[in-house]
Amino acid sequence: MSTDTDLKEKSYTIAEWCAMRKYSKPTFHKMRREGKAPKVLVVLSTLRITETADREWEAERMKEAETEAARLEAARRAAHAKHAAQAAAKSNRHVSKRGKKKRAA
C-alpha cells in the first residue's frame, strides 16, 4: 500500500539519472543487465528511479568498492596497465622512436 510519502518522493527518468550520475544510457543498460543498476519503478510505461533507490544503489557501490575482490581487481588492472605501457615504450612504432618528418622546401 502506497503512502503519501511514497507518492511524493522525487524520482528520475533513466535519462535524468544518467545525466545526474554522468553515465551514458548504454552504460546504465549494461549495469542493469549485470544487476548493478539501481532498482527501477515503472510509472505509466516509463522507468523511474526513486531517490531511495539511488541512495541504496550508491551504498551498494561503495560497499562493493571496499571488498577484497575489488582491491585485487584494481591491483590486477594496475599491473596490466604498467606491463602494457612498458611494452608500448619498447616498440619500434612508439611515438618516441619516430623520426622527424622532413619538410619539402
C-alpha positions in Angstrom: 0.0 0.0 0.0 1.4 3.4 -1.0 1.6 6.2 1.4 1.5 9.9 0.7 5.3 10.0 1.4 5.9 7.3 -1.2 3.9 9.2 -3.8 5.7 12.4 -3.1 9.2 11.0 -3.2 11.3 12.5 -6.0 12.1 10.2 -8.9 14.2 10.4 -12.0 13.8 9.1 -15.5 16.7 7.0 -16.8 17.9 10.0 -18.9 17.8 12.3 -15.8 19.5 9.8 -13.6 22.2 9.1 -16.1 22.8 12.9 -16.5 22.9 13.4 -12.8 25.4 10.5 -12.3 27.3 11.3 -15.5 26.7 7.8 -17.1 25.7 7.2 -20.6 22.4 5.4 -21.2 24.2 2.4 -22.8 26.3 2.2 -19.6 23.1 2.2 -17.5 21.6 -0.6 -19.5 24.8 -2.6 -19.3 24.8 -2.1 -15.5 21.1 -3.2 -15.5 21.9 -6.4 -17.4 24.7 -7.1 -14.9 22.4 -6.5 -12.0 24.3 -3.4 -10.8 21.9 -0.7 -11.7 19.5 1.0 -9.2 16.0 -0.5 -8.8 13.6 0.9 -11.2 9.9 1.7 -10.8 7.5 1.5 -13.8 5.2 4.5 -13.9 2.9 4.7 -16.9 5.3 2.6 -19.0 8.2 4.9 -18.0 11.1 3.6 -16.0 11.9 5.8 -13.0 14.5 5.7 -10.2 13.5 7.0 -6.8 15.8 8.9 -4.6 15.7 6.0 -2.1 16.7 3.5 -4.9 19.5 5.9 -5.9 20.8 6.1 -2.3 20.7 2.3 -1.9 22.5 1.9 -5.2 25.2 4.3 -4.1 25.6 2.5 -0.8 25.9 -0.9 -2.6 28.6 0.5 -5.0 30.5 1.9 -2.0 30.4 -1.4 -0.2 31.4 -3.2 -3.4 34.4 -0.9 -3.8 35.6 -1.8 -0.4 35.6 -5.5 -0.9 38.8 -7.6 -1.2 37.8 -8.7 -4.7 37.6 -5.1 -5.8 41.1 -4.3 -4.4 42.5 -7.4 -6.1 40.9 -6.4 -9.4 42.3 -2.9 -9.1 45.8 -4.3 -8.4 45.5 -6.6 -11.4 44.4 -3.8 -13.7 47.3 -1.6 -12.5 49.8 -4.3 -13.1 48.4 -4.9 -16.6 48.5 -1.2 -17.4 52.1 -1.0 -16.3 53.1 -4.0 -18.4 51.2 -2.6 -21.4 52.9 0.8 -21.1 56.4 -0.9 -20.8 55.7 -3.0 -23.9 54.5 0.0 -25.8 57.6 2.1 -25.0 59.8 -0.8 -26.2 58.0 -1.0 -29.5 59.8 0.4 -32.6 56.5 2.0 -33.6 56.3 4.0 -30.3 55.8 7.8 -30.8 59.1 8.5 -29.0 61.1 6.5 -31.6 59.6 8.0 -34.7 61.9 10.2 -36.7 61.1 13.8 -37.5 59.5 14.2 -40.9 61.4 16.4 -43.3 59.5 19.2 -44.9 59.8 19.8 -48.6 61.3 23.3 -49.2 
